[in-house]
Amino acid sequence: MATRLRKSRKQRGSRYCGWGQIGQHRASGSRGGVGGAGKHKHFFIRTIKEEPNHFGHEQFHALRANDVQKWVNIKDLNDLVRFSETDKNGKVILDLDKLGIGKVLGTGMINSAFTVKVGKISDSAKNKIIAAGGEVLVTDELNSE
């Protein structure tokens, strides 16, 4: 059918284009809501059919916060050296557990060699510290032994 003969072309200029007088077929109310509205109410059957696992959670995965709350990159260790301690042999020991840092990630490089004491560390960070002449003490591994 030609576009000029369609009903919608004839209704241009009329206020509601055949959908009644009070703004029917206009806002989201005619759709039952916007987005995921009504999944527990008027669209419940549709939700059960299309997304049977939408509600609830998997029971074997505990709902808890991430274990590592605070982390730091290798490039930031250069600034944190000022919080380090020196042992009797003159070795610089940076205890990140005392600073509240849970993990070291491998972005960047370090300027000097020092011992890093931390709960978790990525492989790339560990390799960079050892390559600079430093040492890594992972407290999670020390506690498990």
N, C-alpha and C positions, 0 to 999 in steps of 0.2 A: 504494500500500500504506500502511496506517496505520502511524504511527511505533511504536505499541505492539507491532506484529507483526514488526518488523524483527529480524534476527539480532543486531544490536549491542545491542538492548535486553535480549535474553535473556542476553547475555554480560556485562552489567554485574555487578560483584561478583567475577567470576572474575579471576584475577590477570593473565592475558596476553591475554584476549579472542580466543582462537583462533590466536595467533601462536607457539605452541610454548612451551618451558619455559625457555629461557635468554635471555629478553629480546629476542627477535627483533622486528623492526619497531618499534624504539624509538629508538635514538640515531642520530646522523648516519652511523654505520658502515653502516646498512642503505641509505643513499642514495648511498654512494660518496664521502662527504666533504661538507664545508660550503663554500658559496660557489663559488669557481673551482677547487676542488681537482680534481686528476686531468686537467687540460687537456692535459698533456704525457704522460700515462700511460693510465689506463683509460678516460678520456672523449675520447681523441684524435680518433677518427672523428667524434664529435659536434662537436668544436671545428672540425675541417676543414670540415664541412658547413655549420655555422651561422655561424662566424666565420672565413672563410678568411684574413683579414688580421690575425689576432690576434697571431701571433708575427712577430718581425722589426721593421724600421722602414723608413720611406720613404727611399730612397737619396739623393734630391736635397735633403734637408734635413739639414744637418750637426747632429750632436748636440753642442751646446756651450752653455755658460752664457749667460745674457742679457748683452747688451753693457753695459747700464746696471746697475751693481751698487748704486749709492747715489744717491738723489735727494732733493730738498728742495722744499717748497712755498714760495710767495712770502711767506706769513705768517712763516716762519722766517728769512727774509733779514734782518729787523729785528734779530734776535739775532746773526746772523753778521757784521754790519757792523763789529763790534769787531776782526775779523780782516782788515779791508780796509786798503788803502794809499792814500796821497794822492799824486798826481803834481804836477809843478811848477806846473801851472795851478790847483791846488787842487781838482781833480776827485777824488771818492772812487771807487776801483776795487776791486771785490770779485771776486777771482780764485777761483772755485769749483773750478777744476781743481787748484789747489795744495792745496785742502782735501780732495780726493778725491771730490768730488760730480760726478756725470756728467750730471744732468738737473735742470731746474727745472720744477716743475708749477705750475698756476695757482690754487691754493686760497688765499684770503685777500687782504689788501691790504698795501702797503708804506707806511711813514711818510715817507720822504724820497727824494730823487732821487739815484741813483748808477749807475755803470757796472758791469754784471755780465758777467763773462767766464766762459763755460761751454761744455761740449761740445754739449749738446742742450737745447732749451727748447720748451715747448708754445706754441701760438699765443696762448692766453689769457694765459699768463704774460708773453709778450713784449709784448702789447698793454697790460697793466697797468703794466709797468715804463716803457714809453714814455709812457703817459698821466700817470704821476707825474713826468715830466720827466727820466727816466733814459735810459740807452743800453744796448743789448745787443750783445755781441760773441760770436758763436758760433764756437768754435775749430775745429769740424769743417768749417765753410764756409770759414774762413780758410786752413786747411791744403789744401783741395782746389783753391783758386785758384792 
